[in-house]
Amino acid sequence: MIDFDKQQKGKKMETKDIRLNAEKRKTLVQHYENHLRSDVSNKFRKSMIEAKKTYDEMKPKVFELAHQVVREHQPQEDVDTVKAMRAKYDDDGGKIHIDHCFNFINPTMEENHRGEREQKLNTVHVNFGLKTDRYGDHSFAHAYFYDELKSKGYDADYALKWGNEKKNPRYYEEESKIDEYLGFNRSNQNNNSTINYKDQWDKDYSFEVIGTSYCGERQFKVDDITHSIFKQFKIVAENVSKTHEQFFTYLNKKVKMFEQGMKTYTKYSQAKELFDKLGIALNESVVNEQSSMALSVYSPSNLADMLTDKDDEFASREEKIAYYKSLQSQSVN
């Protein structure tokens, strides 16, 4: 006797392999890219996180040191005197400014190319604001607020992607949106929809300084040790941007390789095999909700090997697979 119920169950278990088109391949590439961005076991992503953490830990201590140095040169009673004079005589009473950028010098006598002894100032410029240098480079802000910008749908990598082709309209479009969001260029002064990060940073890390509003004209002499601390802090701030650039270079290389491989895949099962080998969770809904056989070099096994990092600092593939399987089981429960 034929068991039709059993036959029907068997048919239900058979699933038709989804054919990949350009839109579905694009979705798979984005899925892979999203995984790389969120994979904190990756040494480049980990370096970005650590650089920001180090900056956050060091900043308040160095700011207090800067305040002490400036007050040694400009005692509070002198500041109060200038304020009182300004209250009485306006600008004729002197100049005072609330600032967040400073120049610290540690003069040394050195021999020039003519064999003559001359003084070298050894200036280190320290800016506690969101714009860490004196020019229009916002790379620090893009790196520091990387995760937040991404979560809001902004492309924090735009300057690294299109910096060499600034005629690209996408560069200016993204620049305008991010500058608006961070507070560098607010088109509407009454826009209170988001925190004005630039103004907030300038306000939180500023104090009164006697002199003009241009910090480049003010120089405060410090000893060797203090000078080295300010130099180290500047390096720490620069490292926030540097690690972002390194992560972008790494990610861009991986995604391009993955994208090239995806072009040779015709079926979902091929992509599924690749994602499984990489230890990345993937189900059909990823391609269903979005809108010839693969070359041997891009077979799931070979491509997985090419995309898997060999550095010992990365988590093992087995650990990643176990981790993402646990995420899948959590989402089911």
HELIX and SHEET records of a PDB file:
HELIX    1   1 PHE A    4  MET A   13  1                                  10    
HELIX    2   2 ALA A   22  SER A   38  1                                  17    
HELIX    3   3 LYS A   43  HIS A   73  1                                  31    
HELIX    4   4 GLN A   76  TYR A   89  1                                  14    
HELIX    5   5 ASP A   90  GLY A   93  5                                   4    
HELIX    6   6 SER A  139  TYR A  144  1                                   6    
HELIX    7   7 TYR A  146  SER A  151  1                                   6    
HELIX    8   8 TYR A  158  TRP A  162  1                                   5    
HELIX    9   9 PRO A  169  LEU A  182  1                                  14    
HELIX   10  10 TYR A  197  ASP A  204  1                                   8    
HELIX   11  11 CYS A  215  GLU A  217  5                                   3    
HELIX   12  12 ASP A  224  MET A  262  1                                  39    
HELIX   13  13 TYR A  268  LEU A  278  1                                  11    
HELIX   14  14 SER A  285  ASN A  288  1                                   4    
HELIX   15  15 SER A  296  TYR A  298  5                                   3    
HELIX   16  16 PRO A  300  LEU A  307  1                                   8    
HELIX   17  17 ARG A  317  VAL A  332  1                                  16    
SHEET    1   A 2 ILE A  96  ASP A  99  0                                        
SHEET    2   A 2 PHE A 207  ILE A 210 -1                                        
SHEET    1   B 3 THR A 123  ASN A 127  0                                        
SHEET    2   B 3 CYS A 101  ILE A 105 -1                                        
SHEET    3   B 3 GLN A 219  LYS A 221  1                                        
SHEET    1   C 2 THR A 108  GLU A 111  0                                        
SHEET    2   C 2 ARG A 117  LYS A 120 -1                                        
END                                                                             
